[in-house]
Amino acid sequence: MNPLHLVYSCRSFITGREWQSCLSEADYVFHLADIVAGIGYVFSNEAYIFRKNLLINSTVASACELVMLKDIFM
């Protein structure tokens, strides 16, 4: 599978849809996603951003564990 195709096919990953088929052919995951915003927004919404980033990280880690990837880079 073309790596770029895999990236684009995984857009719905964070919502939990079809994550298993998305990762089924992968050996490694390079997880670089988080919520990024301007400094004013970040300081005004620290708890919200922390929670969303925690959910992103735990969803990715859980999915990788279930499909038994060789490695995950976070």
PDB file of N, CA, C and O in Angstrom, chain B, residues numbered from 101:
ATOM      1  N   MET B 101       0.846  -1.183   0.000  1.00  0.00           N
ATOM      2  CA  MET B 101       0.000   0.000   0.000  1.00  0.00           C
ATOM      3  C   MET B 101       0.885   1.239   0.000  1.00  0.00           C
ATOM      4  O   MET B 101       1.887   1.295   0.713  1.00  0.00           O
ATOM      5  N   ASN B 102       0.522   2.200  -0.778  1.00  0.00           N
ATOM      6  CA  ASN B 102       1.223   3.477  -0.845  1.00  0.00           C
ATOM      7  C   ASN B 102       1.127   4.177   0.514  1.00  0.00           C
ATOM      8  O   ASN B 102       0.023   4.356   1.027  1.00  0.00           O
ATOM      9  N   PRO B 103       2.265   4.580   1.114  1.00  0.00           N
ATOM     10  CA  PRO B 103       2.216   5.235   2.425  1.00  0.00           C
ATOM     11  C   PRO B 103       1.321   6.472   2.466  1.00  0.00           C
ATOM     12  O   PRO B 103       0.634   6.701   3.461  1.00  0.00           O
ATOM     13  N   LEU B 104       1.320   7.269   1.400  1.00  0.00           N
ATOM     14  CA  LEU B 104       0.462   8.453   1.405  1.00  0.00           C
ATOM     15  C   LEU B 104      -1.002   8.063   1.371  1.00  0.00           C
ATOM     16  O   LEU B 104      -1.839   8.728   1.981  1.00  0.00           O
ATOM     17  N   HIS B 105      -1.315   6.993   0.665  1.00  0.00           N
ATOM     18  CA  HIS B 105      -2.699   6.511   0.647  1.00  0.00           C
ATOM     19  C   HIS B 105      -3.119   6.107   2.058  1.00  0.00           C
ATOM     20  O   HIS B 105      -4.241   6.384   2.482  1.00  0.00           O
ATOM     21  N   LEU B 106      -2.216   5.456   2.777  1.00  0.00           N
ATOM     22  CA  LEU B 106      -2.522   5.046   4.143  1.00  0.00           C
ATOM     23  C   LEU B 106      -2.799   6.255   5.024  1.00  0.00           C
ATOM     24  O   LEU B 106      -3.726   6.236   5.833  1.00  0.00           O
ATOM     25  N   VAL B 107      -2.004   7.302   4.872  1.00  0.00           N
ATOM     26  CA  VAL B 107      -2.218   8.517   5.660  1.00  0.00           C
ATOM     27  C   VAL B 107      -3.590   9.103   5.376  1.00  0.00           C
ATOM     28  O   VAL B 107      -4.338   9.411   6.304  1.00  0.00           O
ATOM     29  N   TYR B 108      -3.925   9.258   4.112  1.00  0.00           N
ATOM     30  CA  TYR B 108      -5.203   9.868   3.765  1.00  0.00           C
ATOM     31  C   TYR B 108      -6.382   8.974   4.111  1.00  0.00           C
ATOM     32  O   TYR B 108      -7.473   9.476   4.381  1.00  0.00           O
ATOM     33  N   SER B 109      -6.188   7.660   4.109  1.00  0.00           N
ATOM     34  CA  SER B 109      -7.288   6.771   4.456  1.00  0.00           C
ATOM     35  C   SER B 109      -7.542   6.759   5.954  1.00  0.00           C
ATOM     36  O   SER B 109      -8.555   6.224   6.406  1.00  0.00           O
ATOM     37  N   CYS B 110      -6.644   7.335   6.724  1.00  0.00           N
ATOM     38  CA  CYS B 110      -6.768   7.315   8.180  1.00  0.00           C
ATOM     39  C   CYS B 110      -7.283   8.624   8.757  1.00  0.00           C
ATOM     40  O   CYS B 110      -7.165   8.853   9.961  1.00  0.00           O
ATOM     41  N   ARG B 111      -7.841   9.471   7.937  1.00  0.00           N
ATOM     42  CA  ARG B 111      -8.346  10.752   8.437  1.00  0.00           C
ATOM     43  C   ARG B 111      -9.386  10.578   9.533  1.00  0.00           C
ATOM     44  O   ARG B 111      -9.472  11.408  10.439  1.00  0.00           O
ATOM     45  N   SER B 112     -10.170   9.523   9.466  1.00  0.00           N
ATOM     46  CA  SER B 112     -11.222   9.314  10.459  1.00  0.00           C
ATOM     47  C   SER B 112     -10.696   8.584  11.691  1.00  0.00           C
ATOM     48  O   SER B 112     -11.479   8.217  12.568  1.00  0.00           O
ATOM     49  N   PHE B 113      -9.394   8.369  11.771  1.00  0.00           N
ATOM     50  CA  PHE B 113      -8.809   7.589  12.863  1.00  0.00           C
ATOM     51  C   PHE B 113      -9.176   8.135  14.235  1.00  0.00           C
ATOM     52  O   PHE B 113      -9.575   7.371  15.114  1.00  0.00           O
ATOM     53  N   ILE B 114      -9.052   9.411  14.429  1.00  0.00           N
ATOM     54  CA  ILE B 114      -9.265   9.978  15.754  1.00  0.00           C
ATOM     55  C   ILE B 114     -10.701   9.837  16.223  1.00  0.00           C
ATOM     56  O   ILE B 114     -10.953   9.836  17.428  1.00  0.00           O
ATOM     57  N   THR B 115     -11.633   9.720  15.318  1.00  0.00           N
ATOM     58  CA  THR B 115     -13.019   9.521  15.715  1.00  0.00           C
ATOM     59  C   THR B 115     -13.297   8.058  16.016  1.00  0.00           C
ATOM     60  O   THR B 115     -14.398   7.714  16.448  1.00  0.00           O
ATOM     61  N   GLY B 116     -12.317   7.192  15.795  1.00  0.00           N
ATOM     62  CA  GLY B 116     -12.467   5.794  16.136  1.00  0.00           C
ATOM     63  C   GLY B 116     -13.074   4.940  15.043  1.00  0.00           C
ATOM     64  O   GLY B 116     -13.312   3.751  15.256  1.00  0.00           O
ATOM     65  N   ARG B 117     -13.331   5.513  13.877  1.00  0.00           N
ATOM     66  CA  ARG B 117     -13.926   4.744  12.788  1.00  0.00           C
ATOM     67  C   ARG B 117     -12.847   4.037  11.981  1.00  0.00           C
ATOM     68  O   ARG B 117     -11.878   4.659  11.544  1.00  0.00           O
ATOM     69  N   GLU B 118     -13.018   2.760  11.792  1.00  0.00           N
ATOM     70  CA  GLU B 118     -12.176   1.965  10.899  1.00  0.00           C
ATOM     71  C   GLU B 118     -10.691   2.011  11.250  1.00  0.00           C
ATOM     72  O   GLU B 118      -9.858   1.884  10.353  1.00  0.00           O
ATOM     73  N   TRP B 119     -10.339   2.183  12.492  1.00  0.00           N
ATOM     74  CA  TRP B 119      -8.932   2.268  12.851  1.00  0.00           C
ATOM     75  C   TRP B 119      -8.215   0.953  12.630  1.00  0.00           C
ATOM     76  O   TRP B 119      -7.040   0.943  12.263  1.00  0.00           O
ATOM     77  N   GLN B 120      -8.904  -0.161  12.848  1.00  0.00           N
ATOM     78  CA  GLN B 120      -8.244  -1.453  12.713  1.00  0.00           C
ATOM     79  C   GLN B 120      -7.826  -1.715  11.268  1.00  0.00           C
ATOM     80  O   GLN B 120      -6.704  -2.156  11.019  1.00  0.00           O
ATOM     81  N   SER B 121      -8.715  -1.449  10.318  1.00  0.00           N
ATOM     82  CA  SER B 121      -8.342  -1.648   8.917  1.00  0.00           C
ATOM     83  C   SER B 121      -7.290  -0.631   8.489  1.00  0.00           C
ATOM     84  O   SER B 121      -6.463  -0.912   7.621  1.00  0.00           O
ATOM     85  N   CYS B 122      -7.324   0.531   9.089  1.00  0.00           N
ATOM     86  CA  CYS B 122      -6.348   1.571   8.782  1.00  0.00           C
ATOM     87  C   CYS B 122      -4.938   1.126   9.170  1.00  0.00           C
ATOM     88  O   CYS B 122      -3.978   1.407   8.452  1.00  0.00           O
ATOM     89  N   LEU B 123      -4.813   0.442  10.288  1.00  0.00           N
ATOM     90  CA  LEU B 123      -3.502   0.032  10.787  1.00  0.00           C
ATOM     91  C   LEU B 123      -3.139  -1.405  10.449  1.00  0.00           C
ATOM     92  O   LEU B 123      -2.031  -1.842  10.763  1.00  0.00           O
ATOM     93  N   SER B 124      -4.028  -2.143   9.827  1.00  0.00           N
ATOM     94  CA  SER B 124      -3.817  -3.579   9.629  1.00  0.00           C
ATOM     95  C   SER B 124      -2.566  -3.903   8.811  1.00  0.00           C
ATOM     96  O   SER B 124      -1.967  -4.959   9.015  1.00  0.00           O
ATOM     97  N   GLU B 125      -2.160  -3.038   7.906  1.00  0.00           N
ATOM     98  CA  GLU B 125      -0.986  -3.299   7.078  1.00  0.00           C
ATOM     99  C   GLU B 125       0.249  -2.524   7.540  1.00  0.00           C
ATOM    100  O   GLU B 125       1.291  -2.583   6.888  1.00  0.00           O
ATOM    101  N   ALA B 126       0.146  -1.816   8.630  1.00  0.00           N
ATOM    102  CA  ALA B 126       1.266  -0.996   9.107  1.00  0.00           C
ATOM    103  C   ALA B 126       2.156  -1.786  10.060  1.00  0.00           C
ATOM    104  O   ALA B 126       1.681  -2.644  10.803  1.00  0.00           O
ATOM    105  N   ASP B 127       3.433  -1.488  10.028  1.00  0.00           N
ATOM    106  CA  ASP B 127       4.378  -2.039  10.991  1.00  0.00           C
ATOM    107  C   ASP B 127       4.727  -1.011  12.059  1.00  0.00           C
ATOM    108  O   ASP B 127       5.016  -1.365  13.202  1.00  0.00           O
ATOM    109  N   TYR B 128       4.699   0.254  11.682  1.00  0.00           N
ATOM    110  CA  TYR B 128       5.102   1.341  12.566  1.00  0.00           C
ATOM    111  C   TYR B 128       4.100   2.482  12.467  1.00  0.00           C
ATOM    112  O   TYR B 128       3.457   2.673  11.435  1.00  0.00           O
ATOM    113  N   VAL B 129       3.978   3.231  13.545  1.00  0.00           N
ATOM    114  CA  VAL B 129       3.174   4.453  13.544  1.00  0.00           C
ATOM    115  C   VAL B 129       4.043   5.574  14.087  1.00  0.00           C
ATOM    116  O   VAL B 129       4.678   5.437  15.132  1.00  0.00           O
ATOM    117  N   PHE B 130       4.062   6.672  13.370  1.00  0.00           N
ATOM    118  CA  PHE B 130       4.727   7.890  13.826  1.00  0.00           C
ATOM    119  C   PHE B 130       3.619   8.856  14.209  1.00  0.00           C
ATOM    120  O   PHE B 130       3.007   9.486  13.347  1.00  0.00           O
ATOM    121  N   HIS B 131       3.367   8.967  15.496  1.00  0.00           N
ATOM    122  CA  HIS B 131       2.254   9.779  15.986  1.00  0.00           C
ATOM    123  C   HIS B 131       2.763  11.170  16.355  1.00  0.00           C
ATOM    124  O   HIS B 131       3.496  11.339  17.329  1.00  0.00           O
ATOM    125  N   LEU B 132       2.366  12.153  15.565  1.00  0.00           N
ATOM    126  CA  LEU B 132       2.817  13.525  15.779  1.00  0.00           C
ATOM    127  C   LEU B 132       1.656  14.485  15.991  1.00  0.00           C
ATOM    128  O   LEU B 132       1.859  15.695  16.091  1.00  0.00           O
ATOM    129  N   ALA B 133       0.454  13.959  16.059  1.00  0.00           N
ATOM    130  CA  ALA B 133      -0.732  14.816  16.112  1.00  0.00           C
ATOM    131  C   ALA B 133      -0.960  15.387  17.507  1.00  0.00           C
ATOM    132  O   ALA B 133      -0.724  14.726  18.518  1.00  0.00           O
ATOM    133  N   ASP B 134      -1.418  16.611  17.533  1.00  0.00           N
ATOM    134  CA  ASP B 134      -1.932  17.236  18.743  1.00  0.00           C
ATOM    135  C   ASP B 134      -2.699  18.486  18.321  1.00  0.00           C
ATOM    136  O   ASP B 134      -2.730  18.848  17.145  1.00  0.00           O
ATOM    137  N   ILE B 135      -3.294  19.114  19.272  1.00  0.00           N
ATOM    138  CA  ILE B 135      -4.015  20.353  18.980  1.00  0.00           C
ATOM    139  C   ILE B 135      -3.028  21.504  19.113  1.00  0.00           C
ATOM    140  O   ILE B 135      -2.381  21.667  20.147  1.00  0.00           O
ATOM    141  N   VAL B 136      -2.925  22.284  18.075  1.00  0.00           N
ATOM    142  CA  VAL B 136      -2.017  23.429  18.055  1.00  0.00           C
ATOM    143  C   VAL B 136      -2.849  24.676  17.797  1.00  0.00           C
ATOM    144  O   VAL B 136      -3.728  24.683  16.936  1.00  0.00           O
ATOM    145  N   ALA B 137      -2.563  25.720  18.546  1.00  0.00           N
ATOM    146  CA  ALA B 137      -3.309  26.972  18.377  1.00  0.00           C
ATOM    147  C   ALA B 137      -2.425  28.130  18.829  1.00  0.00           C
ATOM    148  O   ALA B 137      -1.293  27.936  19.272  1.00  0.00           O
ATOM    149  N   GLY B 138      -2.958  29.308  18.707  1.00  0.00           N
ATOM    150  CA  GLY B 138      -2.245  30.499  19.152  1.00  0.00           C
ATOM    151  C   GLY B 138      -2.094  30.521  20.664  1.00  0.00           C
ATOM    152  O   GLY B 138      -2.858  29.877  21.383  1.00  0.00           O
ATOM    153  N   ILE B 139      -1.117  31.258  21.136  1.00  0.00           N
ATOM    154  CA  ILE B 139      -0.799  31.288  22.565  1.00  0.00           C
ATOM    155  C   ILE B 139      -1.972  31.762  23.413  1.00  0.00           C
ATOM    156  O   ILE B 139      -2.184  31.253  24.514  1.00  0.00           O
ATOM    157  N   GLY B 140      -2.728  32.721  22.918  1.00  0.00           N
ATOM    158  CA  GLY B 140      -3.887  33.205  23.666  1.00  0.00           C
ATOM    159  C   GLY B 140      -4.938  32.128  23.847  1.00  0.00           C
ATOM    160  O   GLY B 140      -5.493  31.966  24.934  1.00  0.00           O
ATOM    161  N   TYR B 141      -5.211  31.389  22.775  1.00  0.00           N
ATOM    162  CA  TYR B 141      -6.197  30.305  22.845  1.00  0.00           C
ATOM    163  C   TYR B 141      -5.709  29.202  23.773  1.00  0.00           C
ATOM    164  O   TYR B 141      -6.478  28.668  24.572  1.00  0.00           O
ATOM    165  N   VAL B 142      -4.434  28.866  23.664  1.00  0.00           N
ATOM    166  CA  VAL B 142      -3.875  27.791  24.484  1.00  0.00           C
ATOM    167  C   VAL B 142      -4.005  28.123  25.969  1.00  0.00           C
ATOM    168  O   VAL B 142      -4.452  27.281  26.749  1.00  0.00           O
ATOM    169  N   PHE B 143      -3.626  29.330  26.372  1.00  0.00           N
ATOM    170  CA  PHE B 143      -3.697  29.685  27.787  1.00  0.00           C
ATOM    171  C   PHE B 143      -5.125  29.862  28.275  1.00  0.00           C
ATOM    172  O   PHE B 143      -5.393  29.718  29.468  1.00  0.00           O
ATOM    173  N   SER B 144      -6.029  30.166  27.387  1.00  0.00           N
ATOM    174  CA  SER B 144      -7.437  30.320  27.773  1.00  0.00           C
ATOM    175  C   SER B 144      -8.187  28.996  27.807  1.00  0.00           C
ATOM    176  O   SER B 144      -9.283  28.918  28.362  1.00  0.00           O
ATOM    177  N   ASN B 145      -7.606  27.956  27.219  1.00  0.00           N
ATOM    178  CA  ASN B 145      -8.295  26.666  27.098  1.00  0.00           C
ATOM    179  C   ASN B 145      -7.387  25.496  27.459  1.00  0.00           C
ATOM    180  O   ASN B 145      -7.436  24.448  26.815  1.00  0.00           O
ATOM    181  N   GLU B 146      -6.566  25.668  28.478  1.00  0.00           N
ATOM    182  CA  GLU B 146      -5.580  24.648  28.833  1.00  0.00           C
ATOM    183  C   GLU B 146      -6.208  23.292  29.127  1.00  0.00           C
ATOM    184  O   GLU B 146      -5.732  22.272  28.628  1.00  0.00           O
ATOM    185  N   ALA B 147      -7.255  23.266  29.918  1.00  0.00           N
ATOM    186  CA  ALA B 147      -7.879  21.991  30.289  1.00  0.00           C
ATOM    187  C   ALA B 147      -8.470  21.287  29.072  1.00  0.00           C
ATOM    188  O   ALA B 147      -8.313  20.076  28.918  1.00  0.00           O
ATOM    189  N   TYR B 148      -9.144  22.034  28.214  1.00  0.00           N
ATOM    190  CA  TYR B 148      -9.743  21.462  27.007  1.00  0.00           C
ATOM    191  C   TYR B 148      -8.663  20.868  26.100  1.00  0.00           C
ATOM    192  O   TYR B 148      -8.805  19.745  25.618  1.00  0.00           O
ATOM    193  N   ILE B 149      -7.597  21.614  25.870  1.00  0.00           N
ATOM    194  CA  ILE B 149      -6.525  21.150  24.994  1.00  0.00           C
ATOM    195  C   ILE B 149      -5.819  19.945  25.606  1.00  0.00           C
ATOM    196  O   ILE B 149      -5.502  18.987  24.901  1.00  0.00           O
ATOM    197  N   PHE B 150      -5.571  19.986  26.908  1.00  0.00           N
ATOM    198  CA  PHE B 150      -4.939  18.852  27.583  1.00  0.00           C
ATOM    199  C   PHE B 150      -5.786  17.597  27.423  1.00  0.00           C
ATOM    200  O   PHE B 150      -5.267  16.531  27.093  1.00  0.00           O
ATOM    201  N   ARG B 151      -7.093  17.724  27.655  1.00  0.00           N
ATOM    202  CA  ARG B 151      -7.999  16.573  27.546  1.00  0.00           C
ATOM    203  C   ARG B 151      -8.029  16.025  26.126  1.00  0.00           C
ATOM    204  O   ARG B 151      -7.933  14.814  25.930  1.00  0.00           O
ATOM    205  N   LYS B 152      -8.159  16.896  25.138  1.00  0.00           N
ATOM    206  CA  LYS B 152      -8.204  16.448  23.742  1.00  0.00           C
ATOM    207  C   LYS B 152      -6.891  15.772  23.337  1.00  0.00           C
ATOM    208  O   LYS B 152      -6.914  14.733  22.677  1.00  0.00           O
ATOM    209  N   ASN B 153      -5.763  16.339  23.719  1.00  0.00           N
ATOM    210  CA  ASN B 153      -4.479  15.722  23.391  1.00  0.00           C
ATOM    211  C   ASN B 153      -4.315  14.376  24.091  1.00  0.00           C
ATOM    212  O   ASN B 153      -3.771  13.436  23.512  1.00  0.00           O
ATOM    213  N   LEU B 154      -4.782  14.283  25.324  1.00  0.00           N
ATOM    214  CA  LEU B 154      -4.741  13.012  26.043  1.00  0.00           C
ATOM    215  C   LEU B 154      -5.601  11.963  25.343  1.00  0.00           C
ATOM    216  O   LEU B 154      -5.196  10.807  25.226  1.00  0.00           O
ATOM    217  N   LEU B 155      -6.782  12.360  24.879  1.00  0.00           N
ATOM    218  CA  LEU B 155      -7.650  11.433  24.148  1.00  0.00           C
ATOM    219  C   LEU B 155      -7.014  10.992  22.829  1.00  0.00           C
ATOM    220  O   LEU B 155      -7.088   9.818  22.465  1.00  0.00           O
ATOM    221  N   ILE B 156      -6.399  11.917  22.125  1.00  0.00           N
ATOM    222  CA  ILE B 156      -5.715  11.569  20.878  1.00  0.00           C
ATOM    223  C   ILE B 156      -4.620  10.540  21.160  1.00  0.00           C
ATOM    224  O   ILE B 156      -4.543   9.513  20.486  1.00  0.00           O
ATOM    225  N   ASN B 157      -3.785  10.813  22.145  1.00  0.00           N
ATOM    226  CA  ASN B 157      -2.668   9.918  22.464  1.00  0.00           C
ATOM    227  C   ASN B 157      -3.142   8.547  22.925  1.00  0.00           C
ATOM    228  O   ASN B 157      -2.605   7.529  22.490  1.00  0.00           O
ATOM    229  N   SER B 158      -4.140   8.508  23.800  1.00  0.00           N
ATOM    230  CA  SER B 158      -4.606   7.217  24.302  1.00  0.00           C
ATOM    231  C   SER B 158      -5.328   6.415  23.225  1.00  0.00           C
ATOM    232  O   SER B 158      -5.234   5.188  23.213  1.00  0.00           O
ATOM    233  N   THR B 159      -6.042   7.075  22.324  1.00  0.00           N
ATOM    234  CA  THR B 159      -6.699   6.374  21.221  1.00  0.00           C
ATOM    235  C   THR B 159      -5.668   5.752  20.292  1.00  0.00           C
ATOM    236  O   THR B 159      -5.803   4.594  19.898  1.00  0.00           O
ATOM    237  N   VAL B 160      -4.652   6.507  19.946  1.00  0.00           N
ATOM    238  CA  VAL B 160      -3.600   5.990  19.065  1.00  0.00           C
ATOM    239  C   VAL B 160      -2.869   4.830  19.741  1.00  0.00           C
ATOM    240  O   VAL B 160      -2.654   3.792  19.114  1.00  0.00           O
ATOM    241  N   ALA B 161      -2.489   4.989  20.997  1.00  0.00           N
ATOM    242  CA  ALA B 161      -1.765   3.933  21.705  1.00  0.00           C
ATOM    243  C   ALA B 161      -2.603   2.665  21.831  1.00  0.00           C
ATOM    244  O   ALA B 161      -2.085   1.566  21.631  1.00  0.00           O
ATOM    245  N   SER B 162      -3.869   2.793  22.154  1.00  0.00           N
ATOM    246  CA  SER B 162      -4.751   1.627  22.276  1.00  0.00           C
ATOM    247  C   SER B 162      -4.917   0.904  20.948  1.00  0.00           C
ATOM    248  O   SER B 162      -4.873  -0.324  20.892  1.00  0.00           O
ATOM    249  N   ALA B 163      -5.106   1.664  19.889  1.00  0.00           N
ATOM    250  CA  ALA B 163      -5.265   1.060  18.566  1.00  0.00           C
ATOM    251  C   ALA B 163      -3.997   0.320  18.158  1.00  0.00           C
ATOM    252  O   ALA B 163      -4.067  -0.782  17.613  1.00  0.00           O
ATOM    253  N   CYS B 164      -2.853   0.913  18.415  1.00  0.00           N
ATOM    254  CA  CYS B 164      -1.586   0.273  18.064  1.00  0.00           C
ATOM    255  C   CYS B 164      -1.377  -1.008  18.860  1.00  0.00           C
ATOM    256  O   CYS B 164      -0.867  -1.996  18.331  1.00  0.00           O
ATOM    257  N   GLU B 165      -1.762  -0.993  20.105  1.00  0.00           N
ATOM    258  CA  GLU B 165      -1.629  -2.188  20.941  1.00  0.00           C
ATOM    259  C   GLU B 165      -2.520  -3.320  20.428  1.00  0.00           C
ATOM    260  O   GLU B 165      -2.095  -4.475  20.395  1.00  0.00           O
ATOM    261  N   LEU B 166      -3.728  -3.002  20.035  1.00  0.00           N
ATOM    262  CA  LEU B 166      -4.667  -4.024  19.588  1.00  0.00           C
ATOM    263  C   LEU B 166      -4.263  -4.683  18.275  1.00  0.00           C
ATOM    264  O   LEU B 166      -4.563  -5.858  18.064  1.00  0.00           O
ATOM    265  N   VAL B 167      -3.599  -3.963  17.398  1.00  0.00           N
ATOM    266  CA  VAL B 167      -3.164  -4.568  16.133  1.00  0.00           C
ATOM    267  C   VAL B 167      -1.719  -5.064  16.210  1.00  0.00           C
ATOM    268  O   VAL B 167      -1.170  -5.541  15.217  1.00  0.00           O
ATOM    269  N   MET B 168      -1.105  -4.952  17.389  1.00  0.00           N
ATOM    270  CA  MET B 168       0.241  -5.451  17.658  1.00  0.00           C
ATOM    271  C   MET B 168       1.279  -4.941  16.656  1.00  0.00           C
ATOM    272  O   MET B 168       1.936  -5.722  15.968  1.00  0.00           O
ATOM    273  N   LEU B 169       1.407  -3.642  16.591  1.00  0.00           N
ATOM    274  CA  LEU B 169       2.428  -3.028  15.740  1.00  0.00           C
ATOM    275  C   LEU B 169       3.820  -3.344  16.265  1.00  0.00           C
ATOM    276  O   LEU B 169       3.999  -3.662  17.440  1.00  0.00           O
ATOM    277  N   LYS B 170       4.797  -3.251  15.381  1.00  0.00           N
ATOM    278  CA  LYS B 170       6.176  -3.455  15.811  1.00  0.00           C
ATOM    279  C   LYS B 170       6.631  -2.338  16.732  1.00  0.00           C
ATOM    280  O   LYS B 170       7.330  -2.582  17.716  1.00  0.00           O
ATOM    281  N   ASP B 171       6.230  -1.094  16.411  1.00  0.00           N
ATOM    282  CA  ASP B 171       6.658   0.034  17.231  1.00  0.00           C
ATOM    283  C   ASP B 171       5.789   1.251  16.963  1.00  0.00           C
ATOM    284  O   ASP B 171       5.191   1.388  15.896  1.00  0.00           O
ATOM    285  N   ILE B 172       5.733   2.124  17.948  1.00  0.00           N
ATOM    286  CA  ILE B 172       5.031   3.399  17.805  1.00  0.00           C
ATOM    287  C   ILE B 172       5.978   4.491  18.279  1.00  0.00           C
ATOM    288  O   ILE B 172       6.616   4.372  19.325  1.00  0.00           O
ATOM    289  N   PHE B 173       6.057   5.538  17.504  1.00  0.00           N
ATOM    290  CA  PHE B 173       6.915   6.672  17.837  1.00  0.00           C
ATOM    291  C   PHE B 173       6.015   7.854  18.152  1.00  0.00           C
ATOM    292  O   PHE B 173       5.264   8.316  17.293  1.00  0.00           O
ATOM    293  N   MET B 174       6.088   8.342  19.379  1.00  0.00           N
ATOM    294  CA  MET B 174       5.219   9.445  19.805  1.00  0.00           C
ATOM    295  C   MET B 174       6.056  10.645  20.169  1.00  0.00           C
ATOM    296  O   MET B 174       5.515  11.681  20.554  1.00  0.00           O
TER     297      MET B 174
END
